[in-house]
Amino acid sequence: MPENTTSPVLKLINSGESQTLEFKSTFDKASIESLVAFANAQGGTVLVGVSDTGDFLGVTLGKETLNEWVGQIKHSTTPGLIPEISSHDINGKTIIQIQVDEFPIKPVNTKGRYFKRVANSNHALALMEISDLYLQSLQVSWDAHPSLGSDSQALDSKKIDRFLAKVKESGRFDLDQQDDPKAILQKLGYILHDQPTWAAMLLFAREPLRHHIHIGRFKTPSHIIDDRQFTDTLFEVTEQAMKFIVSHLSVAFEFDGSVQRKERFSYPLPALREALVNAIVHRDYTDSSDIQIKIFDDRITIYSPGRLYGGLQIEELHTNHYPSKLRNKLVAEAFYLTGNIEKYGSGFIRIRKALEDYPEVKLEIRESGHGLLLSFLKVGLQPESQQVTDQVTDQVTDQVTDQVTTEVSRLLTVMRKSMSRLEIQLALGLKHLPHLRDAYLIPAMKEGLLEMTIPEKPQSRFQKYRLTTAGKMLVDIIKSKK
């Protein structure tokens, strides 16, 4: 008997495809891919016998067709999915409803291929997304795993002591004064059987892991006034980066009738610090890209490698009740215990609160490439870079050029587009490759003036080198002084 207009299935069809609903004209491997995508997200339903536009096409069923479909789904997925399946007669057409819940152990795959539902389409998962889903299902994070090949001697005792002093000051963890620092770190999960976790290496290593914060002061996207790269353990690099940001902000003084004058920076410092901490705590440390901060006359942008984690959506960040999703649980715990984070899932709330006193500053959040981009924009302000002619003073010129060696200066001036090591060697007239590497390439890359075209594969035979924006700027300066 045909279902009436109040049928739940008919209502589904009328609502259209979505995050949890897919239409299929026939049952095939694409139907199974959709079920896998739903199982890796919030669960969902595939309606077979319905066109993409919602027209009723119907299907023809044999006696065992539905049982055969269930068997195909189970044997084509790992872990095996066993969906709920039912037949519905709508306007004389047979429509099949196949429904799966979110699977508790992720990721689910079909024939070795992994999918996740995003909006109303299936998204093929990259290797790191597969790894993230697996860690989420186990309720562990990457930074809780031991750093293989390291032991507790790789950690800096002074950094650990400063951390524990901050924890004691915050009162958020009851430290046992009889325990030595190593025992406390073991209790907190930062050391496992004398092996530091990745979180411990990020926070306390004697030799900091090479995860940079690259900050520049720009007049235009190609005109850099000041440029720095900070590489240190996380608490230390937070303070270094924040000091650099503050040093490039204008400040006004306000008088409210009291004896003391009040400073008013061009941007709210609590909001900028919160955004910086958010970038450091929640970035994807398996991505070799830098955190990039750009300070312009009319905006400040902060880019952090790693898109939003755990299914969190940008729209949720604009609410006061978004769920806390932690990519790096132990790193986040360390910043919480020291009072750098008030509570999980409240960073963007505090940013919006700090911006209430700055109606001229607008916050924009968007995912860009493989990361998250925050922009603090001066509303209605014409960039100073459009009001004056771009120029670099002699003082800045001398300061920049004094920071590099003669070898690096020579290297920069012979660079054209992307060049291999052999091409650079010939252009410089050098005979020995080690000398090129040690005196030219490595110093230039450390200064952020040169970069690899394939940074994830340093030894690739296709590797080439190119000038960074800062490198191009310095070349212009060097040529102007000749």
Secondary structure, DSSP 8 states (H G I E B T S, - for coil): ----TT-HHHHHHHH-SBTTEEEESS-SHHHHHHHHHHHTTT-EEEEETB-TT--B------TTHHHHHHHHHHHHEES----EEEEEEETTEEEEEEEE---SS---EETTEEEEEETTEEEE--HHHHHHHHHHHHT--GGGSB-TT--GGGB-HHHHHHHHHHHHHHTSS---TTS-HHHHHHHHTSEETTEEBHHHHHHHBSS--S--EEEEEEEETTEEEEEEEE-S-HHHHHHHHHHHHHHTS-EEEE--SSSS-EEEESS-HHHHHHHHHHHHHHS-TTS---EEEEE-SSEEEEEEES--STT--HHHHTSS------SSHHHHHHHHHTTSSSSTT-HHHHHHHHHTT-TTEEEEEEEETTEEEEEEEETT---GGGTS-----HHHHHHHHTTS-HHHHHHHHH--SSB-HHHHHHHHT-S-HHHIIIIIIHHHHHTTSEEESSTT-TT-TT--EEE-HHHHHHHHHHHHH-
